[in-house]
Amino acid sequence: MNDIRRTILWVIFGFSLVLLWDKWQIHNGRKPTFFPTPEVTAATPADAAKTEAGVPAAAQAAAADSSNVPATGGAAPAAAQREKVTVTTDLYRLTFDGEGGSLIGAELLKYADQDDKTKPVKLLDESAARVYVAQTGLIGGNFPTHKTVMKLQPGPRELAEGQDSLNVVFESPEQGGVKLVKTWTIKRGDYAIGLKQDVVNTSGAAVSPQLYLQLTRDGNKPSGESMFYSTFTGPAVYTEAKKFHKVDFKDIENGKTDSLDKQADNGYVAMVQHYFASAWLLPQGTQRDIYARKAGNNLYSVGEITQLGQIAPGQSKAVEARLFVGPQVEKMLESMAPGLELVKDYGWLTILAKPLYWLLSKLHTFIGNWGWSIVALVVLLKIAFYWLNAKAYSSMAKMKAINPRIMEMRERLKDKPQQMQQEMMRIYREEKVNPMGGCFPIMIQIPVFMALYWVLQSSVEIRNAPWIGWIHDLSVPDPFFILPIVMTLSSLLQTALNPAPPDPMQAKMMWIMPLMFSVMFFFFPAGLVLYWCTNNILSIAQQWIINKRMGVPPQFNLPKFK
């Protein structure tokens, strides 16, 4: 009876892995691998832009409402001359658009593109293939918005040697009695771009505009991601009250954004993808209304609106903000704004993942190679869990030692199942063996190794980092599949060292499951496979030593598949 239950549990476990894998793929916006659903073809960003509405004819000034923020796209007024400018610094190649003075392109010069290593990563972009832009403007009246064509002021377009910063200035025409001057400041070595917005009242009456800052992008996944694993892509909001909160594009599509903290005087809004992010950072203490909305066909925005108060005739008010556009380097993000490091999302394992990342980065400081740092970290974890593993492997060795007696007894009493179970329990008591003794110590360690998995999956430092020989990038699959093959063989060797289940079906499952699990690793990043291989090899070494010490020789009897 117990054997039947164990067999059923193995089947449930295997099927659950398949279902969980598909659910994970769906959660991250990808097609399920094993049970695909009908695919809905999304419009391209270019098509989406054609369907956008223009600036609303009138906007209510009484309240900050994201519906008053103009939609993305649409053509600039025919009479206005729209200018674009490209600025180059030590970190960036940025493209600004005279329509709204928006930032519509950002290439990160220190990071190579995943598909073409000769080109830098292009994070922000406005093209026929992609839309991902940073926009600001005024609402509460017929004021300048991100659709207003502005005049580009003269100035340097490249950060020269010895120069610490440069400015890009846009000035709007007078609109609704208000003029908006945007001054972008890009500093050497800084992934936070400053933006000062001067709101000038040129009319003869007081005005009370509201300023919005938003990030708008299409709902497509970034290029270069594997179909076998995925990370979150989409808007995120952080406030001290509700902490870090991701917003799926699907939830925005269905209007399910009620869980967001709608008002705060702290935090940020962001767009997150694998390894990189962008975020608007208003000064702490600045009251703002937060929104996430659908901006068009396959276009989504996340933003914040802040009240500027009343501005008297001839007076002006300045609002300063920062726009982070860059890699998810944890230490840098922590120093930039409270909670910004959470865009590097470890999920519910954050409490374990953060110290593991800290330890990994410290090891890299001494070793200087991320591959060997991963190996060293796994070695330290195996040392930390040595006694737990020793207890588990000792229990497995005892089970393996009495396995011949169990098999003989099962054959002898195969027609008397009740007596078989009683005899099996008697043998366990006499030999002081706990059948579950090998499981519990290992189960305790599973969250730690899952957390390490997410550390390696999320750390941009691993991207384009070489290890040895043929491994030139730990963030992409092994080009020759050497590590996955080693991982598969080591998993099978571990199975051989474990006690064989008495039931033939269970024995077959014990060999099938590692093979099924290993298939996915052929398409996983080399860094993840390296950590798993290292863990397997160290586990095999410890188990081999314990088996030998207890006089249990290794057995490599493969099950018979009929």
C-alpha positions in Angstrom: 0.0 0.0 0.0 2.8 2.4 0.9 4.5 1.6 -2.4 1.4 2.5 -4.3 1.1 5.8 -2.5 4.7 6.6 -3.2 4.2 5.8 -6.9 1.2 8.0 -7.0 3.1 10.8 -5.3 5.9 10.5 -7.8 3.5 10.8 -10.7 1.8 13.8 -9.0 5.2 15.4 -8.4 6.2 15.0 -12.1 2.9 16.3 -13.4 3.1 19.2 -10.9 6.5 20.2 -12.3 5.0 20.3 -15.8 2.0 22.4 -14.6 4.2 24.7 -12.5 6.5 25.3 -15.4 3.7 26.3 -17.7 2.1 28.5 -15.1 5.5 30.2 -14.6 5.8 30.8 -18.3 2.3 32.3 -18.4 2.9 34.5 -15.4 6.0 35.9 -17.1 4.1 36.7 -20.3 5.3 33.8 -22.4 3.5 30.9 -24.1 3.2 27.8 -22.0 5.7 25.1 -23.1 3.6 21.9 -22.6 -0.1 23.1 -22.8 -0.2 26.0 -25.3 -3.1 28.3 -25.5 -4.4 30.0 -28.6 -2.1 32.9 -29.4 -3.4 36.5 -29.7 -1.4 38.5 -32.1 -0.6 41.9 -30.7 -0.3 45.0 -32.8 3.1 46.3 -33.4 4.2 49.6 -31.8 4.0 51.3 -35.1 0.4 50.2 -35.7 -0.4 51.2 -32.1 0.9 54.7 -32.6 -1.3 55.2 -35.6 -4.4 54.5 -33.5 -3.7 57.0 -30.7 -5.8 60.0 -30.0 -4.4 63.5 -29.8 -4.3 65.9 -26.9 -7.7 66.3 -25.3 -9.5 69.5 -26.2 -10.0 70.4 -22.5 -8.7 69.0 -19.2 -10.1 69.3 -15.8 -7.9 71.3 -13.4 -9.7 70.3 -10.2 -8.0 67.0 -9.7 -5.0 65.0 -10.7 -6.4 62.4 -13.1 -4.3 60.2 -15.4 -7.1 60.3 -18.0 -6.1 63.9 -18.6 -2.5 62.9 -19.6 -2.3 62.9 -23.4 -2.0 59.5 -25.1 1.3 58.4 -26.6 1.8 58.8 -30.3 0.0 60.8 -32.8 1.5 63.3 -35.2 3.1 66.6 -34.2 1.3 69.8 -35.3 1.9 70.5 -39.0 3.2 74.0 -38.5 5.8 73.0 -35.9 9.3 71.9 -36.8 10.2 68.8 -34.7 13.9 68.4 -33.8 15.8 65.3 -32.5 19.2 65.4 -30.9 21.6 62.6 -29.9 23.9 63.1 -26.9 26.9 61.0 -26.0 28.5 60.6 -22.6 30.8 58.0 -21.0 27.7 55.8 -20.1 25.0 56.7 -22.6 24.0 57.5 -26.2 20.7 59.4 -25.6 18.2 60.5 -28.1 15.8 63.4 -27.2 12.8 64.4 -29.2 11.7 68.0 -29.7 8.1 66.7 -29.4 7.6 67.2 -25.7 11.4 67.3 -25.0 11.0 63.6 -24.3 13.8 61.0 -23.9 13.1 58.4 -26.7 16.4 56.5 -26.9 19.0 55.3 -24.5 21.9 53.1 -25.4 24.0 51.8 -22.5 27.5 51.9 -23.8 29.0 49.7 -21.0 26.7 46.8 -21.8 26.7 44.8 -25.1 23.5 43.8 -26.8 22.7 40.1 -26.2 22.0 39.4 -29.9 24.8 41.5 -31.4 27.8 41.9 -29.1 29.2 44.7 -31.3 26.3 47.0 -30.4 25.4 48.4 -27.0 22.1 47.6 -25.2 19.3 49.8 -26.4 17.0 50.2 -23.4 14.7 53.2 -24.4 13.6 53.2 -28.1 11.0 54.6 -30.3 11.0 52.8 -33.6 8.8 50.6 -35.9 9.7 47.6 -33.7 9.6 49.0 -30.2 8.2 51.8 -28.1 9.8 52.6 -24.7 10.0 56.3 -23.8 10.1 58.7 -20.8 7.7 61.6 -21.0 6.6 64.6 -18.9 4.2 67.5 -19.3 1.5 69.6 -17.7 -2.2 69.0 -17.2 -5.0 71.0 -15.6 -5.5 73.2 -18.6 -4.4 73.7 -22.2 -0.8 73.6 -21.1 2.4 72.1 -22.8 2.5 68.3 -22.7 4.8 65.6 -24.1 3.0 66.2 -27.4 3.9 69.9 -27.6 6.7 70.6 -30.1 9.5 72.4 -28.2 12.5 74.4 -29.3 15.9 72.8 -28.7 18.4 75.3 -27.2 22.1 75.3 -28.3 24.7 73.5 -26.3 27.3 70.7 -26.3 26.2 67.2 -27.5 29.1 65.2 -26.3 30.7 65.0 -22.8 34.2 66.1 -23.3 37.3 65.0 -21.4 37.4 66.8 -18.1 33.8 67.8 -18.3 31.6 66.4 -15.5 28.1 67.1 -17.0 26.2 68.5 -19.9 22.7 70.0 -20.3 20.1 69.5 -23.0 17.4 72.3 -22.8 14.0 72.4 -24.5 11.7 75.4 -24.3 8.0 75.2 -25.2 6.0 77.9 -26.8 3.5 79.7 -24.7 0.4 77.5 -24.4 -2.6 78.3 -22.2 -0.6 81.2 -20.6 2.2 78.9 -19.5 5.7 78.1 -20.8 7.6 75.0 -19.9 11.4 74.8 -19.9 13.0 71.4 -19.5 16.6 71.1 -18.6 18.1 67.5 -18.8 21.4 67.1 -17.0 23.6 64.1 -17.7 26.5 63.5 -15.4 29.7 61.5 -15.9 29.5 58.1 -14.3 25.9 58.5 -13.2 22.9 56.5 -14.4 20.5 59.0 -12.9 19.6 61.7 -15.4 18.5 65.0 -13.8 15.5 66.8 -15.1 14.6 70.3 -14.0 11.2 71.6 -15.2 10.5 75.4 -14.9 6.9 76.2 -15.3 6.5 79.9 -16.1 3.2 81.8 -15.9 3.2 84.2 -18.9 -0.5 85.1 -18.5 -2.2 87.8 -16.5 -4.0 85.4 -14.2 -2.9 82.8 -11.7 -2.6 79.2 -12.9 -2.6 75.8 -11.1 -1.1 73.2 -13.4 -0.2 69.7 -12.4 3.0 68.0 -13.6 3.1 64.4 -14.8 6.1 62.1 -15.3 5.5 58.8 -17.0 7.2 55.8 -18.6 5.5 54.3 -21.6 6.3 51.1 -23.4 4.8 48.3 -25.5 3.8 45.0 -23.9 6.3 42.9 -25.8 9.1 40.9 -24.2 12.7 42.2 -24.7 14.6 40.4 -27.4 17.1 37.8 -26.6 15.2 36.0 -23.8 15.0 32.2 -23.8 11.7 30.5 -24.2 12.7 28.1 -21.4 12.9 30.7 -18.6 11.6 34.2 -18.2 11.6 37.2 -15.8 9.1 39.9 -15.2 8.7 42.7 -17.7 6.4 45.6 -17.0 5.5 48.5 -14.7 6.4 48.5 -11.0 5.5 50.9 -8.2 7.2 51.4 -4.8 5.9 53.3 -1.8 6.8 53.0 1.9 3.2 52.0 2.7 2.8 49.1 0.2 6.5 48.5 -0.7 7.4 47.0 -4.1 4.5 46.1 -6.3 4.6 44.7 -9.9 1.8 45.4 -12.3 1.2 42.9 -15.2 0.4 44.3 -18.6 -2.6 41.9 -18.5 -3.9 43.5 -15.2 -3.6 47.0 -16.8 -5.5 45.7 -19.8 -8.3 44.4 -17.6 -8.3 47.5 -15.4 -7.1 45.6 -12.3 -4.8 48.2 -10.8 -6.7 48.8 -7.5 -3.9 47.2 -5.5 -1.6 50.1 -6.3 -1.0 52.8 -3.7 -2.7 55.7 -5.5 -1.2 58.5 -3.4 2.1 58.9 -1.6 4.8 61.5 -0.8 7.6 59.0 -1.4 8.7 56.1 -3.7 9.0 55.8 -7.4 7.4 54.4 -10.6 9.4 52.1 -12.8 9.5 49.9 -15.9 11.3 46.7 -15.2 12.8 44.0 -17.5 15.5 41.4 -17.2 18.8 43.0 -16.0 17.7 46.6 -16.7 15.1 49.2 -15.5 14.0 52.8 -15.7 12.4 54.8 -12.9 11.1 58.3 -12.2 12.5 59.6 -8.9 10.8 62.6 -7.3 12.3 64.1 -4.1 11.1 62.4 -0.9 8.2 64.3 0.6 6.8 65.4 -2.8 3.1 64.5 -2.8 2.1 62.6 -5.9 -0.8 60.6 -7.4 0.3 57.3 -9.0 -1.3 55.6 -12.0 -0.8 52.7 -14.4 -3.0 52.8 -17.5 -3.4 51.5 -21.0 -2.0 54.2 -23.3 -3.0 52.6 -26.6 -3.0 49.4 -28.5 -0.3 47.3 -26.9 1.0 50.4 -25.1 1.1 50.9 -21.4 2.1 53.8 -19.1 3.0 54.0 -15.4 3.5 57.5 -13.9 2.9 60.0 -11.2 1.2 63.4 -11.1 2.2 66.2 -8.6 0.3 69.4 -7.8 2.4 72.5 -8.4 0.0 74.8 -6.5 -1.0 78.3 -7.6 1.6 80.2 -9.7 1.0 84.0 -9.8 1.3 86.0 -13.1 4.9 86.5 -14.1 6.1 84.0 -11.6 7.6 80.5 -12.1 8.0 77.3 -10.2 10.7 74.7 -10.7 10.3 70.9 -10.1 13.4 68.7 -10.0 13.3 65.0 -10.6 15.7 62.2 -11.7 15.3 59.5 -14.3 17.1 56.3 -13.7 17.9 54.4 -16.9 20.3 51.6 -16.4 21.4 48.2 -15.1 20.1 46.6 -12.0 23.4 46.8 -10.0 22.1 46.3 -6.5 24.6 48.5 -4.6 24.2 51.4 -7.0 20.4 51.2 -6.8 20.5 51.2 -2.9 22.5 54.4 -2.9 20.2 56.1 -5.5 16.8 56.0 -3.8 15.1 54.0 -1.0 13.7 50.7 -2.3 15.1 51.2 -5.8 17.1 48.0 -5.4 13.9 46.0 -5.4 13.5 46.4 -9.2 16.0 43.5 -9.1 13.2 41.2 -8.0 13.9 38.0 -6.0 10.3 37.6 -5.1 9.4 35.8 -1.9 13.0 34.6 -1.5 14.4 38.1 -1.1 15.3 37.6 2.6 17.6 34.7 1.5 18.7 36.0 -1.9 20.1 39.4 -0.7 22.7 37.9 1.7 23.6 35.3 -1.0 24.2 38.1 -3.5 26.2 40.1 -1.0 28.4 37.0 -0.3 28.8 36.3 -4.1 29.8 39.9 -4.8 32.4 39.8 -1.9 33.8 36.6 -3.3 34.1 38.2 -6.7 36.0 41.1 -5.1 38.7 38.6 -4.1 38.5 36.1 -7.0 37.8 38.5 -9.9 35.9 35.9 -12.0 32.1 35.4 -11.7 32.3 31.8 -12.7 34.8 30.8 -10.0 32.9 33.0 -7.6 29.8 30.9 -8.2 31.8 27.8 -7.6 33.3 29.2 -4.4 29.8 30.3 -3.1 28.4 26.7 -3.6 31.5 25.3 -1.8 30.8 27.6 1.2 27.1 26.6 1.2 28.0 22.9 1.1 30.4 23.5 4.1 27.6 25.4 6.0 25.2 22.5 5.4 27.8 19.8 5.8 26.2 18.2 8.9 22.7 18.3 7.6 23.9 16.6 4.4 25.9 14.1 6.3 22.8 13.1 8.3 20.8 12.7 5.1 23.5 10.7 3.3 24.0 8.5 6.3 20.3 7.7 6.3 20.5 6.9 2.6 23.5 4.7 3.1 21.7 2.7 5.8 18.7 2.3 3.5 21.0 1.1 0.7 22.7 -1.4 3.1 19.4 -3.0 4.0 18.0 -2.8 0.5 18.9 -6.5 -0.4 16.9 -7.7 2.6 13.9 -5.5 1.7 14.0 -6.8 -1.9 14.2 -10.5 -0.8 11.4 -9.9 1.7 9.2 -8.3 -0.9 9.7 -11.1 -3.3 8.9 -13.7 -0.6 5.8 -11.9 0.6 4.5 -10.4 -2.7 1.2 -12.2 -2.3 0.7 -11.0 1.3 0.8 -7.2 1.2 -0.2 -6.6 4.8 2.4 -9.0 6.2 4.9 -7.4 3.8 4.3 -4.0 5.3 4.6 -5.3 8.9 7.9 -7.1 8.0 9.3 -4.0 6.4 8.5 -1.9 9.4 10.1 -4.5 11.7 13.3 -4.4 9.6 13.4 -0.6 9.8 13.0 -0.7 13.6 15.7 -3.3 14.0 18.2 -1.5 11.8 17.1 1.9 13.3 16.5 3.3 9.8 14.1 6.2 9.1 12.9 6.0 5.4 12.3 9.8 5.5 15.6 10.5 7.2 17.3 11.4 3.9 14.6 13.8 2.8 14.1 16.3 5.6 17.7 17.6 5.8 17.7 18.2 2.1 14.3 19.8 2.0 15.5 22.4 4.5 18.2 23.5 2.0 15.9 23.8 -1.0 14.8 27.5 -0.3 18.5 28.5 -0.1 19.4 26.9 -3.4 16.2 28.4 -5.0 17.3 31.8 -3.7 20.8 31.3 -5.2 19.1 30.4 -8.5 17.3 33.8 -8.5 20.4 35.6 -7.6 22.2 34.2 -10.6 19.2 34.7 -12.8 18.8 38.3 -11.9 22.3 39.6 -11.5 23.4 41.8 -14.4 27.0 41.3 -13.4 26.8 37.8 -14.8 25.7 39.1 -18.1 28.6 38.9 -20.7 30.9 37.6 -17.9 33.3 34.8 -19.0 34.3 31.8 -17.0 36.9 29.5 -18.7 37.6 28.3 -22.2 34.4 28.0 -24.2 32.2 29.8 -21.7 32.4 33.5 -22.8 29.1 34.6 -21.3 27.6 33.1 -18.1 24.1 34.5 -18.9 23.5 32.5 -22.1 23.4 28.7 -22.6 26.6 26.8 -22.9 27.3 26.8 -26.7 28.7 23.3 -26.7 26.3 21.9 -24.0 29.2 20.6 -22.0 27.9 21.8 -18.7 24.4 20.5 -19.2 25.8 17.1 -20.1 28.0 17.1 -17.0 24.9 18.1 -15.0 22.8 15.3 -16.5 25.6 12.7 -15.8 26.1 13.9 -12.3 22.3 13.8 -11.6 22.2 10.2 -12.8 25.3 9.3 -10.7 23.5 10.8 -7.7 20.5 8.6 -8.4 22.8 5.5 -8.6 24.2 6.4 -5.1 20.8 6.7 -3.6 18.9 3.6 -2.3 16.8 2.1 -5.0 13.0 2.1 -4.2 11.7 -1.5 -3.7 8.9 -0.9 -6.2 10.1 -1.3 -9.9 7.8 1.6 -11.0 9.3 3.9 -8.4 12.8 2.8 -9.5 12.1 3.8 -13.0 10.7 7.1 -12.0 13.9 7.7 -9.9 15.8 7.5 -13.2 13.3 9.3 -15.5 12.9 12.4 -13.3 16.6 13.6 -13.4 16.5 13.1 -17.2 13.3 15.2 -17.5 14.7 17.9 -15.3 18.0 18.0 -17.1 16.4 18.7 -20.5 15.5 22.2 -19.4 19.1 22.9 -18.3 20.3 22.6 -21.9 18.7 25.9 -22.5 19.4 27.6 -19.2 22.2 30.2 -18.7 25.6 28.7 -18.2 26.0 30.4 -14.8 22.9 28.6 -13.5 24.1 25.2 -14.8 27.5 25.8 -13.4 26.1 26.3 -9.9 24.0 23.2 -10.2 26.9 21.1 -11.5 29.1 22.2 -8.7 26.4 21.4 -6.2 25.9 17.9 -7.7 29.6 17.1 -7.8 30.2 18.1 -4.2 27.1 16.2 -3.1 28.3 13.1 -4.9 31.8 13.4 -3.3 30.2 13.7 0.2 27.8 10.9 -0.4 30.5 8.6 -1.8 32.7 9.2 1.2 29.9 8.5 3.7 28.8 5.3 1.8 32.4 4.0 1.8 32.8 4.8 5.5 29.6 2.9 6.3 30.7 -0.1 4.1 28.1 0.5 1.4 29.6 -0.1 -2.1 28.1 2.0 -4.9 25.6 0.2 -7.1 24.8 1.1 -10.7 22.0 -1.2 -11.5 19.8 0.4 -14.1 16.1 -0.4 -13.9 14.7 -2.5 -16.7 12.3 -0.6 -18.9 9.9 -2.7 -20.7 
